Amino acid sequence: MLNKEYKYAMLGVAMAAAMQFSSSNVLAEPNQLSDVKVRQAIAYAIDMDTIVETLFEGKAIVADSMIPNGAFKAPGLNKYAYDPDKARALLKEAGWDKSQVLDVVYYYGDQLTADLMVAMQAYLADVGIDMTYRKLEGDVGEQLNVLPAPDSDTSAVKWDIAYGAKAALALQEYYNGYRSNKNSYTPANPDLDKLIDGINASADPEVQIAAFAEFEKYENEMLSDIPLYYQQLFIYESDRIDRAGGLYGNAQFNYDWGIHNWEVTADDSGKKVAYTNTAPSQFFEHPLLNPGLYIHSKVVFDRLLTVNGSLVPTGGQLAESYQVADDGMSVEFTLKDGLTWHDGEPLTAADVAWSIEAALKVPAISAVFSNTFNSIDGAKAFVDGSADSVSGISVDGNTIAINFATLDPNFMLTFGQFPPMPKHLLGDMKAAEFQQHPFWQKPVGSGPFKIAEVQMNDYVRYVPFADYHGGVAKMDEIVSFPSGENDANVLKNAAAKRLDFGFTKSVADVKGLEEMAHMRVVPADIPYTRSLRINKYANKP
């Protein structure tokens, strides 16, 4: 067993040496990452306990599965505790070719990620694996997720290992993506498909627990991904904000935080303005892929249902009432009377039906939404063009009824996150060009705030929607500044008192915010796992 002093020294010295390393070699054929022994060796080679204790300052949890602690967790999982000797032995058994250099990619721009890449390079070099690392630019989703041609055994992605994260809306999301021909880095595998069918076969928690345990045990050995750590989310707010009892929860998604009831200290002019981030730089990202990541997704759009901070459905939002069949194969929503869009047009059940059908053809959509909508009776015929509408969806006045062809255990969660959209403004859209529609330069929703002014790549002003069904918001205005999930200006804007609320997963941000007397930070446990995606396909020559 290596003592702590040795491990810390190894981390520091090897990181310094690794920063001098570079190579332009490419992975030789055949792809040795398809050998489970190599993947296990990589897991044993990285000392995540030391990385979490040092680089992450203890603000993360070492992972033993893609599914976080506190959820469905199989007993007795191998934690792959740091063991470089075992890693070397496994590589020797696998006949590892030391001349190859692994291409590792990532998409975060923070210093902590860069430091992690240096540490990984050092740990892998110590056991005989060389790697380079690079940040993906441009269309990151395409570079990570492009699929090979059907039945191909050759990879379509141009990397060996990708460092990234899954912030799951539903736990099935961690593993549904491994299904054959749906994953960019894991070849078709009937054993995986059978296990995936098992975790989607029932809404009964006891049945799900057993199915997840079987999947976790399989993946814990096979390591399609190498789980590294579970990260908390940190909600921050200034002392100007009074949530009026509103919830704290998983701020990457939508929950019943009651922002229309929040109060904020008035400025010198007597105006109550709150400042936040995640405004757009070029266009408002549509909320079908990341339903609550950006401020406009939270305050401009409403959902059929509300959920609490743990994303458990709690009641109606746009829906006055709803009824679920005992077998879970149908649901009926009755909308509130008098609902309108921000432009004054009526919001109807027909808008909801159109939004679901549109979402079925939009290319970039949450996996949870996609699974729900593709489970509806008639969805397949609509998508392939043999039907003009989804037969399992019917509208009668204020009521929309949905019948499912296959069970989806998470459909209530979907309707707590999925935002109906205005057909009268988006009805002419082409699904493949959905994000490019002019609507996303200044979207119109039905939420508590509407967009008053857009200065793209500068700021967006949101003002209360006077006809909001939940009551007029008490704050006079929200101003948001451009940023993505990782905001490089959090500390600067917070120090200047130009940031009143938001969330971060950056340890450096948390430390800096905690040192500001006017800011408070609230940690939230979330299903969020960072891992190494291992490309097991053969690479193109």
C-alpha positions as CSV (number, residue, x, y, z in Angstrom):
1,M,0.0,0.0,0.0
2,L,1.4,3.4,-1.0
3,N,1.5,6.0,1.7
4,K,0.0,9.4,1.4
5,E,3.3,11.3,1.2
6,Y,4.5,9.1,-1.7
7,K,1.2,9.5,-3.6
8,Y,1.2,13.3,-3.2
9,A,4.8,13.5,-4.3
10,M,4.1,11.2,-7.3
11,L,1.2,13.5,-8.4
12,G,3.2,16.7,-8.2
13,V,6.4,15.5,-9.7
14,A,4.8,13.4,-12.5
15,M,2.4,16.2,-13.4
16,A,5.4,18.6,-13.9
17,A,7.2,16.0,-16.0
18,A,4.1,15.2,-18.0
19,M,3.6,18.8,-19.1
20,Q,6.7,18.5,-21.2
21,F,5.4,15.5,-23.1
22,S,3.9,15.7,-26.6
23,S,3.5,13.3,-29.5
24,S,1.7,13.2,-32.8
25,N,1.4,9.4,-33.1
26,V,-2.0,7.9,-33.6
27,L,-3.5,4.8,-32.2
28,A,-2.4,1.7,-34.1
29,E,-4.7,-1.0,-35.3
30,P,-6.2,-3.1,-33.8
31,N,-7.8,-0.9,-31.1
32,Q,-6.4,-2.3,-27.8
33,L,-9.0,-0.3,-25.9
34,S,-11.5,-2.9,-26.9
35,D,-9.6,-5.3,-24.4
36,V,-11.3,-5.0,-21.0
37,K,-8.0,-5.6,-19.3
38,V,-6.7,-2.4,-20.8
39,R,-9.7,-0.4,-19.6
40,Q,-9.4,-1.9,-16.2
41,A,-5.7,-1.0,-16.2
42,I,-6.6,2.6,-16.9
43,A,-9.0,2.6,-14.0
44,Y,-6.4,1.2,-11.6
45,A,-3.8,3.7,-12.9
46,I,-5.6,6.9,-11.9
47,D,-5.5,7.8,-8.2
48,M,-8.9,9.5,-7.9
49,D,-8.8,9.6,-4.1
50,T,-5.7,11.9,-4.2
51,I,-7.1,13.9,-7.1
52,V,-10.4,14.6,-5.3
53,E,-8.5,15.4,-2.1
54,T,-6.1,17.8,-3.8
55,L,-7.3,19.2,-7.1
56,F,-11.0,19.2,-6.0
57,E,-10.3,20.2,-2.4
58,G,-12.6,17.4,-1.2
59,K,-15.7,18.9,-3.1
60,A,-16.4,15.7,-5.1
61,I,-17.0,12.0,-4.4
62,V,-14.9,9.2,-6.0
63,A,-17.2,7.1,-8.3
64,D,-17.5,3.4,-8.5
65,S,-20.4,3.4,-11.0
66,M,-22.0,5.8,-13.4
67,I,-25.0,6.1,-11.1
68,P,-24.3,8.3,-8.1
69,N,-24.2,7.3,-4.5
70,G,-27.6,7.4,-2.8
71,A,-29.4,6.1,-5.9
72,F,-29.8,2.5,-7.1
73,K,-26.5,1.1,-6.1
74,A,-25.4,-2.5,-6.5
75,P,-23.4,-3.9,-3.5
76,G,-19.8,-5.0,-3.7
77,L,-18.8,-3.0,-6.8
78,N,-15.0,-2.8,-7.6
79,K,-13.9,0.7,-6.7
80,Y,-10.7,0.3,-8.8
81,A,-8.6,1.9,-6.0
82,Y,-5.3,3.2,-7.1
83,D,-3.0,0.3,-7.8
84,P,-0.3,1.0,-10.4
85,D,1.3,-2.4,-10.1
86,K,-2.0,-4.1,-10.9
87,A,-2.4,-1.7,-13.9
88,R,1.0,-2.7,-15.2
89,A,0.3,-6.4,-14.8
90,L,-3.0,-6.1,-16.7
91,L,-1.3,-4.2,-19.5
92,K,1.3,-6.9,-19.7
93,E,-1.4,-9.6,-19.9
94,A,-3.1,-7.6,-22.7
95,G,0.2,-7.2,-24.6
96,W,-0.1,-3.4,-24.5
97,D,1.8,-1.7,-27.4
98,K,3.7,1.1,-25.6
99,S,4.5,2.8,-28.9
100,Q,0.9,4.1,-29.3
101,V,-0.3,7.4,-27.9
102,L,-3.9,7.8,-26.8
103,D,-5.8,10.9,-28.0
104,V,-7.8,12.2,-25.1
105,V,-10.4,15.0,-25.6
106,Y,-12.4,17.2,-23.3
107,Y,-14.8,20.1,-23.8
108,Y,-14.6,22.2,-20.5
109,G,-12.6,25.4,-20.5
110,D,-11.8,25.7,-16.8
111,Q,-8.4,25.4,-15.2
112,L,-9.4,22.4,-13.1
113,T,-10.1,20.3,-16.2
114,A,-6.7,21.3,-17.6
115,D,-5.1,20.2,-14.3
116,L,-7.0,16.9,-14.3
117,M,-5.7,16.2,-17.9
118,V,-2.1,16.8,-16.7
119,A,-2.6,14.5,-13.7
120,M,-4.2,11.8,-15.9
121,Q,-1.3,12.0,-18.3
122,A,1.2,11.6,-15.5
123,Y,-0.6,8.6,-13.9
124,L,-1.0,6.8,-17.2
125,A,2.6,7.5,-18.2
126,D,3.7,5.9,-14.9
127,V,2.2,2.6,-15.9
128,G,3.3,2.7,-19.5
129,I,0.5,4.4,-21.4
130,D,1.2,7.6,-23.3
131,M,-1.5,10.2,-24.0
132,T,-2.0,13.6,-25.4
133,Y,-5.0,15.8,-24.6
134,R,-6.9,18.5,-26.5
135,K,-10.0,20.7,-26.0
136,L,-12.8,20.2,-28.5
137,E,-14.0,23.3,-30.3
138,G,-17.0,24.0,-32.5
139,D,-19.8,21.5,-32.6
140,V,-18.8,19.4,-29.6
141,G,-21.9,17.2,-29.6
142,E,-21.2,16.1,-33.2
143,Q,-17.6,15.3,-32.4
144,L,-18.5,13.3,-29.3
145,N,-21.6,11.5,-30.6
146,V,-21.4,10.9,-34.3
147,L,-22.4,7.3,-35.0
148,P,-20.7,4.9,-37.4
149,A,-22.6,3.5,-40.3
150,P,-25.0,0.7,-39.5
151,D,-23.2,-2.6,-38.8
152,S,-19.8,-0.9,-39.2
153,D,-17.0,-2.0,-36.9
154,T,-15.0,1.2,-37.6
155,S,-15.2,4.3,-35.3
156,A,-16.7,7.5,-36.7
157,V,-15.3,9.6,-33.8
158,K,-11.7,10.9,-34.0
159,W,-10.6,10.3,-30.4
160,D,-9.6,7.4,-28.2
161,I,-10.9,8.7,-24.8
162,A,-13.3,11.5,-24.1
163,Y,-13.6,13.1,-20.7
164,G,-17.1,14.4,-20.1
165,A,-20.2,14.2,-17.9
166,K,-23.7,13.0,-17.7
167,A,-26.2,15.1,-15.7
168,A,-29.0,12.6,-15.9
169,L,-32.6,13.7,-15.7
170,A,-33.6,10.1,-15.1
171,L,-31.3,7.3,-14.0
172,Q,-32.0,5.3,-17.1
173,E,-30.2,8.0,-19.0
174,Y,-26.9,6.8,-17.7
175,Y,-27.3,3.5,-19.5
176,N,-29.9,3.8,-22.2
177,G,-27.3,5.5,-24.4
178,Y,-25.3,2.2,-24.6
179,R,-28.0,0.5,-26.7
180,S,-26.6,-1.0,-29.9
181,N,-26.1,1.4,-32.8
182,K,-27.0,4.4,-30.5
183,N,-23.5,4.9,-29.0
184,S,-20.5,6.5,-30.6
185,Y,-17.9,4.6,-28.6
186,T,-19.4,1.2,-27.7
187,P,-20.1,-1.3,-30.4
188,A,-23.3,-3.3,-30.6
189,N,-23.7,-5.7,-27.8
190,P,-26.8,-8.0,-27.3
191,D,-25.9,-8.5,-23.6
192,L,-26.0,-4.7,-23.0
193,D,-29.3,-4.4,-24.9
194,K,-30.9,-7.1,-22.7
195,L,-29.8,-5.3,-19.6
196,I,-31.1,-2.0,-20.9
197,D,-34.4,-3.6,-21.7
198,G,-34.5,-4.7,-18.0
199,I,-34.1,-1.2,-16.6
200,N,-36.9,0.2,-18.8
201,A,-39.3,-2.7,-18.2
202,S,-41.1,-1.5,-15.1
203,A,-42.0,1.6,-13.1
204,D,-41.9,-0.4,-9.9
205,P,-38.9,0.9,-7.8
206,E,-38.2,-2.6,-6.5
207,V,-38.0,-4.1,-10.0
208,Q,-35.9,-1.2,-11.1
209,I,-33.4,-1.6,-8.2
210,A,-32.8,-5.2,-9.2
211,A,-32.4,-4.3,-12.9
212,F,-30.0,-1.4,-12.2
213,A,-27.9,-3.6,-9.9
214,E,-27.5,-6.2,-12.7
215,F,-26.5,-3.5,-15.1
216,E,-24.0,-1.9,-12.7
217,K,-22.3,-5.2,-11.9
218,Y,-21.8,-5.8,-15.6
219,E,-20.6,-2.3,-16.4
220,N,-18.4,-2.3,-13.3
221,E,-16.4,-5.1,-14.9
222,M,-16.7,-4.1,-18.6
223,L,-16.1,-0.3,-18.2
224,S,-17.8,1.1,-21.3
225,D,-17.1,4.3,-19.4
226,I,-14.6,4.6,-16.6
227,P,-16.5,6.6,-13.9
228,L,-14.2,9.1,-12.1
229,Y,-16.2,11.1,-9.7
230,Y,-19.6,12.5,-8.7
231,Q,-19.8,16.2,-8.5
232,Q,-22.1,18.4,-6.4
233,L,-23.8,21.4,-7.8
234,F,-23.5,24.7,-5.8
235,I,-26.3,27.2,-5.9
236,Y,-25.2,30.8,-5.0
237,E,-27.1,33.9,-4.3
238,S,-26.4,37.4,-3.0
239,D,-27.8,38.9,0.2
240,R,-30.1,41.0,-2.0
241,I,-32.2,37.9,-2.9
242,D,-35.1,36.6,-0.8
243,R,-36.5,33.4,-2.1
244,A,-39.7,33.7,-0.1
245,G,-39.4,30.0,0.9
246,G,-38.7,28.9,-2.7
247,L,-36.9,25.5,-3.1
248,Y,-33.3,24.8,-3.6
249,G,-32.7,21.8,-5.9
250,N,-31.1,20.5,-9.1
251,A,-30.7,23.8,-10.8
252,Q,-29.6,22.2,-14.2
253,F,-33.3,21.3,-14.6
254,N,-36.6,22.9,-13.8
255,Y,-38.3,22.6,-10.4
256,D,-40.8,24.5,-8.3
257,W,-38.4,27.3,-7.2
258,G,-41.2,29.9,-7.2
259,I,-39.1,32.6,-8.8
260,H,-42.2,34.8,-9.4
261,N,-42.5,35.2,-5.7
262,W,-38.9,36.1,-5.1
263,E,-38.0,39.5,-3.7
264,V,-34.8,41.5,-4.4
265,T,-33.5,44.7,-2.7
266,A,-34.4,47.8,-4.8
267,D,-31.6,49.8,-6.3
268,D,-31.1,53.5,-5.8
269,S,-33.8,54.3,-8.3
270,G,-36.3,52.1,-6.4
271,K,-36.2,49.4,-9.1
272,K,-36.0,45.7,-8.1
273,V,-33.5,44.2,-10.6
274,A,-31.8,40.8,-10.1
275,Y,-28.7,39.9,-12.1
276,T,-27.7,36.4,-13.3
277,N,-25.9,34.6,-16.1
278,T,-26.5,32.0,-18.9
279,A,-27.8,34.5,-21.4
280,P,-27.1,33.7,-25.1
281,S,-24.1,35.0,-27.1
282,Q,-25.6,34.2,-30.6
283,F,-29.0,32.6,-30.1
284,F,-31.2,31.2,-27.3
285,E,-30.6,27.5,-27.1
286,H,-33.8,25.6,-27.5
287,P,-34.9,23.9,-24.3
288,L,-35.5,20.4,-25.7
289,L,-31.9,19.3,-25.2
290,N,-30.9,21.0,-21.9
291,P,-34.4,21.8,-20.5
292,G,-33.2,24.0,-17.5
293,L,-29.6,24.9,-18.1
294,Y,-30.2,28.4,-19.3
295,I,-32.1,31.2,-17.5
296,H,-34.5,31.6,-20.4
297,S,-35.5,28.0,-20.2
298,K,-36.5,28.5,-16.6
299,V,-38.4,31.8,-16.7
300,V,-39.7,32.1,-20.3
301,F,-41.2,28.7,-20.6
302,D,-43.6,26.7,-18.4
303,R,-44.3,22.9,-18.2
304,L,-47.4,20.8,-17.8
305,L,-46.3,19.6,-14.3
306,T,-44.2,20.9,-11.5
307,V,-41.5,18.9,-9.8
308,N,-39.7,19.4,-6.5
309,G,-36.0,20.0,-6.0
310,S,-35.3,16.3,-6.4
311,L,-37.2,16.3,-9.7
312,V,-40.2,14.3,-8.3
313,P,-43.5,15.4,-9.9
314,T,-45.7,17.2,-7.4
315,G,-48.7,18.7,-9.2
316,G,-49.9,20.7,-12.2
317,Q,-48.4,23.8,-13.7
318,L,-50.0,24.5,-17.1
319,A,-52.2,21.5,-16.3
320,E,-55.1,22.1,-14.0
321,S,-55.4,18.4,-13.4
322,Y,-54.1,15.1,-14.8
323,Q,-54.9,11.4,-14.6
324,V,-52.6,8.5,-15.1
325,A,-53.9,5.0,-15.9
326,D,-53.2,2.3,-13.3
327,D,-51.0,0.4,-15.8
328,G,-49.0,3.5,-16.7
329,M,-49.9,3.2,-20.4
330,S,-51.9,6.4,-20.7
331,V,-52.1,9.9,-19.3
332,E,-54.6,12.7,-19.6
333,F,-53.8,16.4,-19.0
334,T,-56.5,19.1,-18.7
335,L,-55.0,22.6,-19.1
336,K,-56.0,25.6,-17.1
337,D,-58.5,28.0,-18.6
338,G,-57.4,31.2,-20.1
339,L,-53.7,30.4,-20.7
340,T,-51.9,32.7,-23.1
341,W,-48.5,33.0,-24.7
342,H,-46.5,36.2,-24.0
343,D,-47.8,37.7,-27.3
344,G,-51.4,37.3,-26.1
345,E,-52.3,34.3,-28.3
346,P,-54.2,31.5,-26.6
347,L,-52.1,28.5,-25.3
348,T,-54.0,25.4,-26.1
349,A,-53.9,21.6,-25.9
350,A,-53.3,21.7,-29.6
351,D,-50.0,23.5,-28.9
352,V,-49.0,20.8,-26.6
353,A,-49.8,18.1,-29.2
354,W,-47.9,19.9,-31.9
355,S,-44.9,20.4,-29.6
356,I,-44.6,16.7,-28.9
357,E,-44.9,15.9,-32.6
358,A,-42.3,18.5,-33.4
359,A,-39.9,17.2,-30.8
360,L,-40.1,13.7,-32.3
361,K,-38.4,15.1,-35.4
362,V,-35.9,17.6,-33.9
363,P,-32.4,16.0,-34.0
364,A,-31.0,17.4,-30.7
365,I,-33.3,16.4,-27.8
366,S,-33.0,15.1,-24.3
367,A,-32.7,11.3,-24.2
368,V,-35.5,11.2,-21.6
369,F,-37.9,13.2,-23.7
370,S,-37.0,11.1,-26.8
371,N,-37.7,7.9,-25.0
372,T,-41.1,9.2,-23.7
373,F,-42.3,10.5,-27.1
374,N,-41.1,7.5,-29.1
375,S,-43.0,5.3,-26.6
376,I,-46.3,6.9,-27.7
377,D,-48.6,4.8,-29.9
378,G,-48.1,5.8,-33.5
379,A,-44.8,7.7,-33.0
380,K,-42.9,5.4,-35.3
381,A,-45.3,5.8,-38.2
382,F,-45.2,9.6,-37.7
383,V,-41.4,9.8,-37.7
384,D,-41.0,7.6,-40.7
385,G,-43.6,9.6,-42.6
386,S,-46.2,7.0,-43.1
387,A,-48.6,9.0,-40.9
388,D,-49.4,12.7,-40.7
389,S,-49.9,12.7,-36.9
390,V,-49.2,10.6,-33.9
391,S,-52.3,8.3,-33.4
392,G,-51.7,8.0,-29.7
393,I,-52.3,11.7,-29.1
394,S,-55.8,13.2,-29.1
395,V,-57.1,16.6,-28.2
396,D,-60.5,17.5,-26.9
397,G,-60.9,21.2,-25.9
398,N,-58.5,21.8,-23.0
399,T,-57.6,18.2,-22.7
400,I,-54.8,16.2,-24.3
401,A,-54.8,12.4,-24.0
402,I,-51.7,10.3,-24.6
403,N,-51.6,6.6,-25.1
404,F,-48.4,4.6,-25.0
405,A,-47.4,1.6,-27.1
406,T,-44.6,0.7,-24.7
407,L,-44.1,1.5,-21.0
408,D,-41.9,4.5,-20.2
409,P,-41.2,4.6,-16.5
410,N,-40.2,8.3,-16.7
411,F,-43.0,10.0,-18.6
412,M,-44.2,12.0,-15.7
413,L,-40.7,13.4,-15.2
414,T,-40.6,14.3,-18.9
415,F,-43.8,16.4,-18.6
416,G,-42.3,18.2,-15.6
417,Q,-39.4,19.3,-17.9
418,F,-40.7,19.5,-21.4
419,P,-41.9,23.0,-22.5
420,P,-44.8,23.3,-24.9
421,M,-44.0,25.7,-27.6
422,P,-46.2,28.1,-29.7
423,K,-47.4,26.5,-32.9
424,H,-48.4,29.8,-34.4
425,L,-44.8,31.0,-34.3
426,L,-42.9,27.8,-35.0
427,G,-45.4,25.9,-37.2
428,D,-43.3,26.6,-40.3
429,M,-40.1,25.2,-38.9
430,K,-38.1,22.5,-40.5
431,A,-37.1,19.9,-37.9
432,A,-33.5,19.7,-39.1
433,E,-33.1,23.5,-38.8
434,F,-35.1,23.9,-35.6
435,Q,-32.4,25.8,-33.7
436,Q,-31.8,28.1,-36.7
437,H,-35.4,29.3,-36.8
438,P,-35.7,33.1,-36.2
439,F,-37.9,32.4,-33.1
440,W,-34.7,31.6,-31.1
441,Q,-33.5,35.2,-31.5
442,K,-36.2,36.3,-29.1
443,P,-38.4,33.4,-28.0
444,V,-42.0,33.7,-26.8
445,G,-43.2,31.5,-24.0
446,S,-45.8,31.3,-21.2
447,G,-43.6,31.5,-18.1
448,P,-43.5,34.2,-15.4
449,F,-41.1,36.4,-17.3
450,K,-41.0,37.5,-20.9
451,I,-38.1,38.8,-22.9
452,A,-38.1,42.6,-23.1
453,E,-34.8,43.3,-24.7
454,V,-32.0,41.3,-26.3
455,Q,-28.5,42.7,-26.9
456,M,-26.9,39.5,-28.2
457,N,-23.6,38.7,-26.6
458,D,-24.1,41.5,-24.1
459,Y,-27.3,41.1,-22.0
460,V,-30.9,40.1,-22.0
461,R,-33.7,41.8,-20.0
462,Y,-36.7,39.8,-18.7
463,V,-39.8,41.5,-17.3
464,P,-42.8,40.1,-15.5
465,F,-45.6,38.6,-17.7
466,A,-48.7,40.4,-16.6
467,D,-51.1,37.5,-17.5
468,Y,-49.0,34.8,-15.9
469,H,-51.3,32.1,-14.5
470,G,-49.4,31.8,-11.3
471,G,-49.5,35.5,-10.5
472,V,-47.4,38.5,-11.5
473,A,-43.7,38.3,-10.5
474,K,-42.6,40.6,-7.7
475,M,-39.2,41.4,-9.1
476,D,-39.3,44.2,-11.7
477,E,-36.6,42.8,-13.9
478,I,-34.0,40.1,-14.4
479,V,-30.9,40.9,-16.3
480,S,-28.7,38.1,-17.5
481,F,-25.2,38.1,-19.0
482,P,-23.9,35.7,-21.6
483,S,-22.3,32.4,-20.4
484,G,-22.6,28.7,-20.8
485,E,-22.6,26.1,-18.1
486,N,-19.1,27.2,-17.1
487,D,-19.0,31.0,-16.6
488,A,-15.5,32.4,-16.5
489,N,-16.8,35.7,-15.0
490,V,-18.7,34.3,-12.0
491,L,-16.2,35.7,-9.4
492,K,-15.6,39.0,-11.2
493,N,-19.4,39.7,-11.6
494,A,-20.2,38.5,-8.0
495,A,-17.4,40.7,-6.6
496,A,-18.8,43.7,-8.5
497,K,-22.3,42.9,-7.2
498,R,-23.5,42.2,-10.7
499,L,-24.5,38.5,-10.0
500,D,-27.3,37.7,-7.6
501,F,-28.1,34.1,-8.3
502,G,-27.0,31.1,-10.3
503,F,-25.2,27.8,-10.0
504,T,-21.8,26.4,-10.6
505,K,-19.9,23.1,-10.4
506,S,-16.5,24.8,-10.4
507,V,-14.6,24.2,-7.2
508,A,-12.6,27.4,-7.7
509,D,-15.8,29.4,-8.1
510,V,-17.2,27.9,-4.8
511,K,-14.1,28.8,-2.9
512,G,-14.1,32.4,-4.2
513,L,-17.8,32.9,-3.6
514,E,-17.6,31.6,0.0
515,E,-15.0,34.2,0.7
516,M,-17.4,37.1,-0.3
517,A,-19.4,38.4,2.7
518,H,-22.5,39.3,0.5
519,M,-22.7,35.8,-1.1
520,R,-24.0,32.5,0.2
521,V,-23.5,29.1,-1.3
522,V,-25.9,26.1,-1.0
523,P,-24.6,22.7,-2.0
524,A,-27.0,20.3,-3.8
525,D,-26.5,16.6,-4.4
526,I,-27.3,15.8,-8.0
527,P,-27.1,12.9,-10.4
528,Y,-24.0,14.1,-12.1
529,T,-21.1,11.8,-13.0
530,R,-17.9,12.7,-14.8
531,S,-16.2,9.8,-16.6
532,L,-13.9,8.7,-19.4
533,R,-15.7,7.5,-22.5
534,I,-13.6,4.7,-24.0
535,N,-13.7,4.3,-27.8
536,K,-13.8,0.6,-28.3
537,Y,-14.5,0.6,-32.0
538,A,-11.7,-0.1,-34.5
539,N,-10.2,3.1,-35.8
540,K,-10.0,4.1,-39.4
541,P,-6.6,3.4,-41.0
